[in-house]
């Protein structure tokens, strides 16, 4: 959001950096007060609708979600590495058990495919 030259920053609610001003705004909305609140007042404050982004952020913050995501990522990386190992087995190198990086495997595969195409053309 861009500010026009005639628009003051103080007009924007998200720029309020004074904690008292923010707290007063929350009190007027019924979300905070100085005296202890019962469960009913807390649910009133929490019952405000959340944006799609906020829901996504909260869901991703749970330990269960992070654990599931880590598991999926581990499986993905393992499948990726297996695919490179399969490709590596098909490429001729000297010595045959030479350790190659992923980029070296890809470059060697490109060269080998070009060589095979040349052999077929001749």
PASEBA-1860 file (N, C-alpha, C; in nm, 3 decimals):
! residues 122
1> XXXXXXXX> 0.085/-0.118/0.000/0.000/0.000/0.000/0.088/0.122/0.000 ~ 0.070/0.212/-0.096/0.152/0.330/-0.107/0.079/0.447/-0.045 ~ 0.155/0.536/0.015/0.099/0.657/0.074/0.105/0.769/-0.028 ~ -0.003/0.843/-0.038/0.001/0.961/-0.123/0.067/1.072/-0.043 ~ 0.121/1.174/-0.108/0.191/1.281/-0.036/0.104/1.351/0.067 ~ -0.028/1.359/0.042/-0.115/1.428/0.136/-0.169/1.337/0.246 ~ -0.134/1.208/0.247/-0.184/1.114/0.347/-0.079/1.097/0.456 ~ -0.117/1.122/0.578/-0.025/1.111/0.690/-0.016/0.967/0.736
9> XXXXXXXX> 0.103/0.929/0.786/0.120/0.793/0.835/0.034/0.768/0.958 ~ 0.008/0.869/1.035/-0.070/0.853/1.157/-0.214/0.810/1.128 ~ -0.260/0.831/1.004/-0.395/0.791/0.967/-0.410/0.640/0.958 ~ -0.300/0.567/0.942/-0.305/0.424/0.921/-0.300/0.352/1.054 ~ -0.397/0.262/1.076/-0.406/0.192/1.204/-0.289/0.096/1.225 ~ -0.233/0.039/1.119/-0.126/-0.059/1.136/0.007/0.006/1.170 ~ 0.015/0.139/1.161/0.141/0.205/1.194/0.144/0.249/1.339 ~ 0.040/0.220/1.415/0.038/0.261/1.555/0.142/0.182/1.631
17> XXXXXXXX> 0.242/0.253/1.681/0.347/0.182/1.753/0.334/0.203/1.903 ~ 0.247/0.293/1.946/0.227/0.318/2.088/0.144/0.205/2.147 ~ 0.200/0.126/2.242/0.127/0.012/2.298/-0.004/0.053/2.365 ~ -0.007/0.170/2.427/-0.130/0.214/2.494/-0.242/0.237/2.393 ~ -0.208/0.296/2.279/-0.308/0.322/2.176/-0.363/0.189/2.122 ~ -0.275/0.093/2.100/-0.319/-0.037/2.050/-0.405/-0.106/2.155 ~ -0.363/-0.101/2.282/-0.439/-0.164/2.390/-0.575/-0.099/2.405 ~ -0.582/0.033/2.395/-0.710/0.102/2.404/-0.802/0.060/2.289
25> XXXXXXXX> -0.746/0.040/2.170/-0.826/-0.006/2.057/-0.880/-0.146/2.081 ~ -0.799/-0.231/2.143/-0.844/-0.367/2.174/-0.952/-0.365/2.282 ~ -0.937/-0.276/2.381/-1.038/-0.267/2.487/-1.172/-0.223/2.429 ~ -1.166/-0.127/2.337/-1.292/-0.080/2.279/-1.358/-0.190/2.195 ~ -1.279/-0.283/2.143/-1.334/-0.393/2.064/-1.379/-0.507/2.154 ~ -1.349/-0.498/2.286/-1.390/-0.601/2.379/-1.293/-0.717/2.389 ~ -1.170/-0.697/2.344/-1.072/-0.805/2.345/-0.976/-0.800/2.462 ~ -0.970/-0.692/2.534/-0.878/-0.683/2.646/-0.936/-0.591/2.752
33> XXXXXXXX> -0.907/-0.621/2.875/-0.949/-0.535/2.984/-0.853/-0.551/3.100 ~ -0.859/-0.458/3.198/-0.768/-0.463/3.311/-0.808/-0.567/3.414 ~ -0.939/-0.591/3.429/-0.984/-0.689/3.527/-0.982/-0.829/3.468 ~ -0.971/-0.931/3.554/-0.969/-1.068/3.503/-1.099/-1.099/3.428 ~ -1.086/-1.174/3.323/-1.203/-1.207/3.242/-1.237/-1.354/3.257 ~ -1.361/-1.384/3.233/-1.401/-1.524/3.238/-1.388/-1.584/3.097 ~ -1.413/-1.710/3.082/-1.397/-1.779/2.955/-1.486/-1.724/2.846 ~ -1.602/-1.670/2.883/-1.695/-1.618/2.784/-1.637/-1.498/2.710
41> XXXXXXXX> -1.569/-1.409/2.782/-1.512/-1.291/2.718/-1.395/-1.331/2.629 ~ -1.319/-1.433/2.668/-1.208/-1.478/2.587/-1.257/-1.537/2.455 ~ -1.363/-1.614/2.461/-1.414/-1.675/2.338/-1.471/-1.568/2.247 ~ -1.525/-1.461/2.305/-1.577/-1.353/2.223/-1.464/-1.290/2.142 ~ -1.349/-1.269/2.207/-1.236/-1.209/2.140/-1.178/-1.304/2.036 ~ -1.171/-1.432/2.068/-1.112/-1.529/1.977/-1.206/-1.567/1.863 ~ -1.334/-1.533/1.875/-1.432/-1.573/1.775/-1.429/-1.484/1.651 ~ -1.339/-1.387/1.647/-1.330/-1.302/1.529/-1.283/-1.384/1.410
49> XXXXXXXX> -1.341/-1.362/1.293/-1.301/-1.443/1.177/-1.156/-1.417/1.140 ~ -1.087/-1.525/1.106/-0.946/-1.516/1.067/-0.936/-1.512/0.915 ~ -0.837/-1.441/0.868/-0.814/-1.439/0.724/-0.758/-1.574/0.680 ~ -0.761/-1.598/0.553/-0.709/-1.724/0.499/-0.561/-1.739/0.530 ~ -0.486/-1.628/0.519/-0.342/-1.631/0.549/-0.317/-1.662/0.695 ~ -0.397/-1.603/0.784/-0.379/-1.626/0.928/-0.410/-1.771/0.963 ~ -0.514/-1.827/0.902/-0.547/-1.968/0.925/-0.432/-2.057/0.879 ~ -0.377/-2.026/0.763/-0.265/-2.105/0.709/-0.144/-2.095/0.800
57> XXXXXXXX> -0.115/-1.974/0.848/-0.001/-1.953/0.937/-0.016/-2.032/1.066 ~ -0.136/-2.028/1.124/-0.160/-2.101/1.249/-0.152/-2.252/1.229 ~ -0.203/-2.301/1.116/-0.199/-2.444/1.088/-0.055/-2.490/1.070 ~ 0.026/-2.410/1.003/0.165/-2.446/0.979/0.250/-2.437/1.104 ~ 0.202/-2.370/1.205/0.279/-2.352/1.327/0.269/-2.472/1.421 ~ 0.182/-2.565/1.393/0.165/-2.678/1.484/0.277/-2.780/1.464 ~ 0.312/-2.848/1.572/0.417/-2.949/1.567/0.378/-3.065/1.476 ~ 0.250/-3.101/1.477/0.202/-3.210/1.393/0.222/-3.177/1.245
65> XXXXXXXX> 0.189/-3.054/1.206/0.205/-3.013/1.067/0.352/-3.012/1.028 ~ 0.439/-2.956/1.115/0.582/-2.951/1.084/0.641/-3.090/1.071 ~ 0.598/-3.180/1.157/0.647/-3.318/1.151/0.604/-3.386/1.021 ~ 0.478/-3.368/0.984/0.428/-3.428/0.860/0.500/-3.368/0.739 ~ 0.524/-3.237/0.743/0.594/-3.171/0.633/0.737/-3.222/0.622 ~ 0.804/-3.239/0.735/0.941/-3.290/0.735/0.946/-3.432/0.678 ~ 0.847/-3.513/0.713/0.840/-3.649/0.662/0.821/-3.650/0.511 ~ 0.728/-3.567/0.461/0.706/-3.558/0.317/0.833/-3.511/0.245
73> XXXXXXXX> 0.900/-3.414/0.302/1.023/-3.362/0.241/1.133/-3.468/0.239 ~ 1.145/-3.544/0.347/1.244/-3.652/0.353/1.217/-3.757/0.245 ~ 1.092/-3.794/0.225/1.053/-3.892/0.123/1.083/-3.836/-0.016 ~ 1.053/-3.709/-0.037/1.079/-3.645/-0.167/1.228/-3.644/-0.199 ~ 1.310/-3.606/-0.102/1.455/-3.600/-0.124/1.511/-3.739/-0.148 ~ 1.459/-3.838/-0.074/1.506/-3.975/-0.094/1.474/-4.024/-0.235 ~ 1.353/-3.995/-0.285/1.315/-4.035/-0.421/1.403/-3.964/-0.524 ~ 1.433/-3.839/-0.498/1.520/-3.760/-0.584/1.659/-3.823/-0.592
81> XXXXXXXX> 1.713/-3.862/-0.477/1.846/-3.923/-0.473/1.846/-4.061/-0.539 ~ 1.739/-4.137/-0.524/1.729/-4.268/-0.589/1.729/-4.250/-0.741 ~ 1.658/-4.149/-0.789/1.654/-4.123/-0.933/1.793/-4.089/-0.985 ~ 1.869/-4.008/-0.911/2.005/-3.977/-0.953/2.094/-4.100/-0.950 ~ 2.076/-4.187/-0.852/2.155/-4.310/-0.844/2.126/-4.400/-0.964 ~ 1.998/-4.410/-1.004/1.960/-4.490/-1.121/2.024/-4.433/-1.248 ~ 2.019/-4.301/-1.261/2.079/-4.237/-1.378/2.230/-4.259/-1.379 ~ 2.290/-4.249/-1.263/2.435/-4.266/-1.249/2.479/-4.405/-1.294
89> XXXXXXXX> 2.398/-4.506/-1.265/2.431/-4.644/-1.305/2.437/-4.661/-1.457 ~ 2.361/-4.578/-1.529/2.353/-4.591/-1.674/2.465/-4.518/-1.748 ~ 2.542/-4.435/-1.677/2.645/-4.355/-1.741/2.782/-4.419/-1.730 ~ 2.855/-4.426/-1.842/2.990/-4.483/-1.837/3.091/-4.382/-1.783 ~ 3.169/-4.422/-1.684/3.276/-4.338/-1.631/3.396/-4.426/-1.598 ~ 3.513/-4.362/-1.589/3.634/-4.432/-1.547/3.688/-4.362/-1.424 ~ 3.703/-4.423/-1.316/3.661/-4.558/-1.280/3.509/-4.564/-1.264 ~ 3.452/-4.682/-1.278/3.306/-4.696/-1.274/3.243/-4.655/-1.140
97> XXXXXXXX> 3.316/-4.665/-1.032/3.260/-4.631/-0.902/3.295/-4.489/-0.858 ~ 3.338/-4.406/-0.952/3.375/-4.267/-0.919/3.254/-4.190/-0.867 ~ 3.275/-4.117/-0.758/3.169/-4.036/-0.697/3.149/-3.910/-0.780 ~ 3.025/-3.886/-0.822/2.993/-3.768/-0.902/2.886/-3.685/-0.831 ~ 2.897/-3.554/-0.847/2.793/-3.467/-0.792/2.670/-3.473/-0.884 ~ 2.560/-3.417/-0.837/2.437/-3.420/-0.917/2.454/-3.342/-1.047 ~ 2.519/-3.228/-1.039/2.538/-3.149/-1.161/2.631/-3.223/-1.258 ~ 2.733/-3.293/-1.206/2.822/-3.371/-1.293/2.745/-3.486/-1.359
105> XXXXXXXX> 2.655/-3.548/-1.284/2.573/-3.655/-1.341/2.487/-3.602/-1.455 ~ 2.425/-3.487/-1.433/2.340/-3.428/-1.538/2.421/-3.390/-1.660 ~ 2.536/-3.329/-1.640/2.620/-3.289/-1.754/2.671/-3.411/-1.830 ~ 2.711/-3.513/-1.756/2.758/-3.636/-1.820/2.645/-3.704/-1.898 ~ 2.523/-3.700/-1.843/2.408/-3.758/-1.912/2.380/-3.684/-2.043 ~ 2.391/-3.552/-2.041/2.370/-3.473/-2.163/2.474/-3.511/-2.269 ~ 2.600/-3.520/-2.226/2.707/-3.556/-2.320/2.687/-3.697/-2.374 ~ 2.648/-3.788/-2.288/2.630/-3.927/-2.329/2.514/-3.941/-2.428
113> XXXXXXXX> 2.406/-3.868/-2.404/2.292/-3.870/-2.496/2.333/-3.812/-2.631 ~ 2.411/-3.704/-2.631/2.459/-3.645/-2.755/2.547/-3.744/-2.832 ~ 2.634/-3.812/-2.757/2.721/-3.914/-2.819/2.637/-4.025/-2.881 ~ 2.537/-4.076/-2.809/2.452/-4.182/-2.863/2.376/-4.137/-2.988 ~ 2.329/-4.012/-2.988/2.262/-3.957/-3.108/2.360/-3.951/-3.225 ~ 2.483/-3.911/-3.199/2.585/-3.906/-3.304/2.613/-4.045/-3.360 ~ 2.620/-4.145/-3.271/2.644/-4.284/-3.315/2.529/-4.332/-3.403 ~ 2.407/-4.298/-3.367/2.292/-4.340/-3.448/2.289/-4.271/-3.585
121> XX> 2.336/-4.146/-3.589/2.334/-4.071/-3.715/2.440/-4.120/-3.812 ~ 2.547/-4.177/-3.764/2.657/-4.219/-3.852/2.629/-4.350/-3.915
END
